[in-house]
Structure formats: C-alpha cells, structure tokens
Amino acid sequence: MTDLEPVERDRLMHVVFAAERVLRELYRPEKVNLASFGNQVPHLHWHVIPRYRDDPHFPEPVWGAQQRKGAMRADVADACVGTRLTELLG
C-alpha cells in the first residue's frame, strides 16, 4: 500500500469500502472480512468477503479448514453487485 501515491491509496480504499457497503446492503452478512494479499507476484488485491455464522468455515477464513457442512451463500443479489458499485463509484 505504501508504494502507491496518496491519491491512488485513497481511491483504492474508496473502492474497497464501496464494495463492503454493497455486500452489506445486498447480502446482510453477520460481518465482512477485508484482507489484502500479494505474496508470490508483486501486486495488490483485496478480498471483501461477506461472512455468516452458518457458513462452512466460520469463524476461520474462507480459505481455511472447513468447520461444518454448509454452503457459501449466493442469490439473486449477485446480479446487482456490479450495478450498485457502479452507482456508488460513478
């Protein structure tokens, strides 16, 4: 993150927070996990992951050990995510 210029950092975080807001609005998760990685190839990307108490990995990360049977949630709101992000980011 510190390799970015301040204006780039601000824009990136604006997008991350907008993505979190949209997921909260559309999916009503218990919480949202935010994570940033870039281990093998120098790059930066963010994970913005809605979480629910009954998801198969909760409270572990979604890439961690499965804790119970269950399925990740997805529904008709999927089609609205891009539209809502576009509205927020204009």
Buried (B, 14 or more C-beta within 10 A) or exposed (E): EEEEEEEEEEEBEEBBEBBBBBBBEBBEBEEBBEEEEEEEEEEEEBBBBBBBEEBBBBEEEBEEEEEEEBEEBEEEBEEBBEEBBEEBEE
